[in-house]
Amino acid sequence: MRLVRLRAPGGLGNLELVEEDRPQTGPGDVLVRIRACSLNLRDDFVVQGKMPLADGRVPLSDGAGEVIEVGDDVDAFKAGDSVVSTFYPWWLGGDMTPATRRDIPGESFDGFASEYVCMPAHAFTKAPVGYTHVEAATLTCTGVTAWRGLVVCGKVKPGDTVLVLGTGSVSLFALQFAKAAGARVIATSSDEQKLERLRRLGADAVINYKAVPDWGQKARDLTDGRGVDHVIEVGGPATLTQSIAACRTGGHIALIGVLTGFAAEVSIPALFSNQLRISGISIGSRADQEDMIRAMEVNRLKPIIDRSFALEDIAGAFTHYESQRHFGKVCLEL
């Protein structure tokens, strides 16, 4: 089988396509023929050597394909089932604990840039009915993150207003989940073409944050001064103050991203005087993923895919991802 191994200290030039023997199933395992993967910011950090790296690690946390073989004691899957990976294979449900977050594919153990993988059955869920493998491969990280931030922790309901920042995949999933829940969506970008695409996806109002630097107040103005109910906060330090300004009293901020850095000064009085609730979101559990997939099937939601690359062009896929020209997920097809 073909797979990609990342040699220390990282960097796109250290992604090596190799041939190895196919793994064998043991009790409780499933052997999956991986057909597609998708790229995430965390994968880019790993590949570029910005996170601790074991020499020879197989990268990528998100993979989808079909079950080839099941080991003893596996009754959740059968050969031929279409499946998609989970981000935390040991976080099956409930609250996260140190034990359930200990292993991440593509980081602490080999990931999905491989034609075949053998893992415990609970490291996968069934893929949505009618999805291609490429579509299914987009769900593991960004889809579940948006779902947990908006639905599980945010408890979005019909009539709420949701502010999504930018056109990254988490924000695009959140836009779709919000509309499916009957919420109103305000979306931001600095690119007029992307703003138009956000409108076509269902955004009720858009803000060019370069043209309107005080976009938090603008979002509040678009709610007749009440403020938004939820913010999908992917920026971090440079955007958090504006997100706080956009919120209604008692509003919710799903703190997800660090696109602008890792530390920020925050007005503590603005938080407690407005009774704001901030949820730190780190993907979600297997149960969250299964709930999200059922909702996507019922509402016939499909992920936004920008472009797919071949496994042997994984460096090209990361180059395209890092260019930030994409709108939607960047994927690999195996």
C-alpha positions as CSV (number, residue, x, y, z in Angstrom):
1,M,0.0,0.0,0.0
2,R,1.0,3.6,-0.5
3,L,1.2,6.1,2.4
4,V,2.9,9.3,3.3
5,R,5.4,9.6,6.2
6,L,6.6,13.0,7.6
7,R,10.2,13.1,8.5
8,A,11.5,15.2,11.4
9,P,11.9,18.2,11.7
10,G,8.9,18.6,9.4
11,G,8.3,20.9,6.4
12,L,6.6,20.1,3.0
13,G,9.9,18.8,1.6
14,N,9.9,16.1,4.3
15,L,6.7,14.5,3.2
16,E,7.7,11.2,1.8
17,L,5.5,8.8,-0.3
18,V,6.4,5.2,0.6
19,E,5.2,1.6,0.0
20,E,4.6,-0.6,3.0
21,D,2.7,-3.8,3.8
22,R,-1.0,-3.6,4.5
23,P,-1.9,-3.8,8.3
24,Q,-3.6,-6.8,9.8
25,T,-6.8,-6.6,11.9
26,G,-6.9,-7.8,15.5
27,P,-9.8,-8.2,17.9
28,G,-12.0,-5.1,18.0
29,D,-10.3,-3.6,14.9
30,V,-11.5,-2.6,11.5
31,L,-9.4,-2.4,8.3
32,V,-10.5,0.6,6.2
33,R,-9.5,1.4,2.7
34,I,-9.1,5.1,2.9
35,R,-10.5,6.9,-0.1
36,A,-10.2,10.6,0.9
37,C,-8.8,12.9,3.6
38,S,-9.2,16.6,4.3
39,L,-6.7,19.1,5.6
40,N,-7.0,21.2,8.8
41,L,-5.0,24.0,10.5
42,R,-3.8,21.5,13.1
43,D,-2.5,19.2,10.3
44,D,-0.6,22.2,8.8
45,F,1.0,22.9,12.2
46,V,2.1,19.2,12.5
47,V,3.5,19.1,8.9
48,Q,5.4,22.4,9.3
49,G,7.0,21.1,12.5
50,K,5.2,23.6,14.7
51,M,4.0,20.8,17.0
52,P,5.9,17.9,18.6
53,L,6.7,15.5,15.8
54,A,7.7,11.8,15.9
55,D,9.9,11.0,12.9
56,G,8.0,9.1,10.3
57,R,4.5,10.0,11.5
58,V,1.7,9.5,8.9
59,P,-0.1,12.8,8.9
60,L,-3.8,13.9,8.7
61,S,-6.6,13.6,11.3
62,D,-9.5,13.2,8.9
63,G,-10.1,10.2,6.7
64,A,-13.0,8.4,5.1
65,G,-13.4,5.2,3.1
66,E,-14.9,1.7,3.2
67,V,-14.5,-1.1,5.6
68,I,-12.6,-4.0,4.1
69,E,-12.4,-6.4,7.1
70,V,-13.6,-6.5,10.7
71,G,-11.9,-8.2,13.6
72,D,-13.4,-10.4,16.2
73,D,-15.9,-8.7,18.6
74,V,-16.8,-6.0,16.0
75,D,-20.6,-5.8,15.4
76,A,-21.0,-2.1,14.6
77,F,-19.6,-2.4,11.1
78,K,-19.4,-4.9,8.3
79,A,-17.3,-5.1,5.1
80,G,-18.5,-2.5,2.6
81,D,-19.7,0.1,5.1
82,S,-18.7,3.7,4.3
83,V,-17.1,5.2,7.4
84,V,-15.4,8.4,8.5
85,S,-12.8,8.8,11.3
86,T,-13.3,10.5,14.6
87,F,-10.8,13.1,15.9
88,Y,-10.5,11.7,19.4
89,P,-10.9,7.9,19.1
90,W,-11.3,7.5,22.9
91,W,-13.8,10.3,23.5
92,L,-17.0,8.3,22.9
93,G,-19.4,10.7,24.6
94,G,-20.1,13.0,27.6
95,D,-17.5,15.5,28.8
96,M,-13.9,15.4,27.7
97,T,-11.4,14.1,30.2
98,P,-7.5,14.0,30.0
99,A,-7.9,10.3,29.3
100,T,-10.3,10.7,26.4
101,R,-8.2,13.4,24.7
102,R,-4.8,11.6,24.9
103,D,-4.6,10.3,21.3
104,I,-5.1,12.2,18.0
105,P,-4.5,10.6,14.7
106,G,-1.8,12.2,12.6
107,E,-0.3,13.7,15.7
108,S,0.2,11.2,18.6
109,F,-0.2,8.2,16.3
110,D,-0.3,7.5,12.6
111,G,-3.1,9.3,10.7
112,F,-5.0,8.8,7.4
113,A,-2.6,9.8,4.6
114,S,-2.5,6.1,3.8
115,E,-4.4,3.8,1.5
116,Y,-5.2,1.4,4.4
117,V,-5.5,1.9,8.1
118,C,-6.3,-0.5,10.9
119,M,-7.8,1.0,14.1
120,P,-10.3,0.2,16.8
121,A,-13.9,0.2,15.5
122,H,-14.8,3.1,17.8
123,A,-12.3,5.3,15.9
124,F,-14.9,5.5,13.1
125,T,-18.6,6.3,12.6
126,K,-20.7,5.5,9.6
127,A,-20.6,8.2,7.0
128,P,-23.7,10.1,6.0
129,V,-25.9,8.2,3.5
130,G,-25.4,9.5,0.0
131,Y,-22.1,11.2,0.7
132,T,-19.0,10.7,-1.4
133,H,-15.9,9.7,0.4
134,V,-14.5,13.2,-0.2
135,E,-17.6,14.8,1.4
136,A,-17.4,12.5,4.4
137,A,-13.7,13.2,5.0
138,T,-14.5,16.9,5.7
139,L,-16.6,16.2,8.8
140,T,-14.2,14.9,11.5
141,C,-12.5,18.1,12.6
142,T,-14.2,21.2,11.3
143,G,-17.8,19.8,11.0
144,V,-17.8,18.4,14.5
145,T,-16.2,21.6,15.9
146,A,-18.9,23.8,14.4
147,W,-21.6,21.4,15.6
148,R,-20.4,21.3,19.2
149,G,-19.8,25.0,19.4
150,L,-23.2,26.0,18.0
151,V,-25.5,23.1,18.8
152,V,-24.1,21.2,21.8
153,C,-22.6,24.1,23.8
154,G,-24.5,27.0,22.2
155,K,-27.9,25.3,22.1
156,V,-28.9,27.4,19.1
157,K,-32.6,27.7,18.5
158,P,-35.0,29.1,15.9
159,G,-34.9,32.9,15.8
160,D,-31.4,33.2,17.2
161,T,-28.8,35.3,15.4
162,V,-25.4,33.7,14.8
163,L,-22.3,35.7,13.8
164,V,-19.7,33.6,11.9
165,L,-16.2,35.0,11.3
166,G,-14.5,34.6,7.9
167,T,-14.9,31.8,5.4
168,G,-12.9,29.0,7.0
169,S,-14.5,25.6,7.0
170,V,-15.7,25.8,10.7
171,S,-17.6,29.0,9.8
172,L,-19.1,27.5,6.7
173,F,-20.4,24.5,8.6
174,A,-21.7,26.8,11.3
175,L,-23.6,28.9,8.7
176,Q,-25.3,25.7,7.4
177,F,-26.1,24.4,10.9
178,A,-27.5,27.7,12.0
179,K,-29.8,28.0,8.9
180,A,-30.9,24.4,9.4
181,A,-31.8,25.3,13.0
182,G,-33.9,28.3,11.9
183,A,-31.4,31.0,13.0
184,R,-30.4,34.2,11.3
185,V,-26.8,34.4,10.2
186,I,-24.4,37.4,9.9
187,A,-21.1,36.6,8.2
188,T,-17.9,38.5,7.8
189,S,-15.0,38.5,5.3
190,S,-12.6,41.0,3.8
191,D,-13.2,39.6,0.2
192,E,-16.3,40.9,-1.7
193,Q,-16.4,37.7,-3.8
194,K,-16.4,35.6,-0.7
195,L,-19.1,37.7,0.8
196,E,-21.3,37.1,-2.2
197,R,-20.7,33.4,-1.9
198,L,-21.7,33.6,1.8
199,R,-24.9,35.2,0.7
200,R,-25.6,32.4,-1.7
201,L,-25.0,29.9,1.1
202,G,-27.8,31.6,3.1
203,A,-26.1,34.4,5.1
204,D,-28.8,37.0,5.9
205,A,-26.3,39.8,6.2
206,V,-22.6,40.2,5.5
207,I,-19.9,42.6,6.8
208,N,-16.6,43.5,5.1
209,Y,-14.4,43.8,8.2
210,K,-11.8,45.7,6.4
211,A,-14.3,48.3,5.2
212,V,-16.0,48.3,8.6
213,P,-13.2,48.0,11.3
214,D,-15.8,48.2,14.1
215,W,-17.6,45.2,12.8
216,G,-18.7,44.1,16.2
217,Q,-20.9,47.2,16.6
218,K,-22.1,46.8,13.0
219,A,-23.3,43.2,13.8
220,R,-25.1,44.6,16.9
221,D,-26.7,47.3,14.7
222,L,-27.9,44.6,12.3
223,T,-29.9,43.2,15.3
224,D,-31.6,46.6,16.0
225,G,-29.1,47.0,18.9
226,R,-30.0,43.8,20.7
227,G,-26.8,41.9,19.9
228,V,-26.2,38.5,18.5
229,D,-26.9,35.3,20.4
230,H,-23.9,33.3,19.3
231,V,-20.5,34.0,17.8
232,I,-18.3,31.4,16.2
233,E,-15.0,32.9,17.2
234,V,-12.2,31.5,15.1
235,G,-9.8,34.5,15.1
236,G,-8.6,34.7,18.6
237,P,-6.8,37.7,20.1
238,A,-7.4,40.2,17.2
239,T,-11.1,39.5,17.0
240,L,-12.3,38.6,20.5
241,T,-12.9,42.2,21.6
242,Q,-15.2,42.8,18.6
243,S,-17.0,39.5,19.2
244,I,-17.7,40.5,22.7
245,A,-19.0,43.9,21.5
246,A,-21.4,42.1,19.0
247,C,-23.0,39.9,21.7
248,R,-26.3,40.5,23.4
249,T,-26.6,40.4,27.2
250,G,-26.3,36.7,28.0
251,G,-24.9,35.8,24.6
252,H,-22.6,32.9,23.8
253,I,-19.1,32.8,22.2
254,A,-17.8,29.5,21.0
255,L,-14.0,30.1,21.2
256,I,-12.5,27.9,18.6
257,G,-9.6,29.4,16.7
258,V,-6.2,31.0,17.1
259,L,-5.8,32.4,13.7
260,T,-4.4,35.7,15.0
261,G,-2.3,34.4,17.9
262,F,-2.5,32.6,21.3
263,A,-2.9,35.4,23.9
264,A,-5.2,38.5,24.2
265,E,-6.2,41.2,26.7
266,V,-9.8,40.8,27.5
267,S,-12.1,43.2,29.2
268,I,-13.3,41.2,32.2
269,P,-16.1,43.7,33.1
270,A,-17.4,43.4,29.5
271,L,-17.8,39.7,30.2
272,F,-19.4,39.7,33.6
273,S,-21.5,42.8,33.2
274,N,-23.1,41.4,30.1
275,Q,-23.2,37.9,31.5
276,L,-21.5,36.5,28.5
277,R,-20.7,32.8,28.2
278,I,-17.6,31.6,26.5
279,S,-17.2,27.9,25.6
280,G,-13.8,26.6,24.7
281,I,-14.3,24.1,21.9
282,S,-11.9,21.4,21.0
283,I,-13.6,19.3,18.3
284,G,-16.1,16.9,19.9
285,S,-16.9,13.3,20.9
286,R,-17.9,10.3,18.8
287,A,-21.5,10.8,20.0
288,D,-21.4,14.4,18.8
289,Q,-20.3,13.3,15.4
290,E,-23.1,10.7,15.1
291,D,-25.7,13.3,16.2
292,M,-24.3,15.8,13.6
293,I,-24.4,13.2,10.8
294,R,-28.0,12.4,11.6
295,A,-28.9,16.1,11.4
296,M,-27.0,16.5,8.1
297,E,-28.9,13.6,6.6
298,V,-32.3,14.9,7.7
299,N,-31.5,18.4,6.5
300,R,-29.7,17.2,3.3
301,L,-26.6,19.4,4.1
302,K,-23.5,19.0,2.1
303,P,-20.0,20.3,2.9
304,I,-18.3,23.0,0.8
305,I,-15.3,21.5,-1.0
306,D,-12.8,23.8,-2.6
307,R,-10.4,21.3,-4.4
308,S,-9.0,17.8,-4.2
309,F,-5.5,16.6,-4.7
310,A,-3.9,13.2,-5.3
311,L,-2.1,11.6,-2.4
312,E,1.3,12.0,-4.2
313,D,0.6,15.7,-4.4
314,I,0.1,16.2,-0.6
315,A,2.7,19.0,-0.5
316,G,0.7,20.8,-3.3
317,A,-2.5,20.4,-1.2
318,F,-0.8,22.0,1.8
319,T,0.7,24.8,-0.4
320,H,-2.9,25.6,-1.6
321,Y,-4.2,25.4,1.9
322,E,-1.6,27.8,3.2
323,S,-2.3,30.3,0.4
324,Q,-5.7,31.0,2.0
325,R,-7.2,31.3,-1.4
326,H,-9.5,28.3,-0.8
327,F,-13.3,28.5,0.0
328,G,-14.3,25.3,1.7
329,K,-12.3,22.2,2.4
330,V,-9.0,21.2,0.7
331,C,-9.0,17.4,0.3
332,L,-6.9,14.4,-0.9
333,E,-8.4,11.6,-3.0
334,L,-6.6,8.3,-2.7
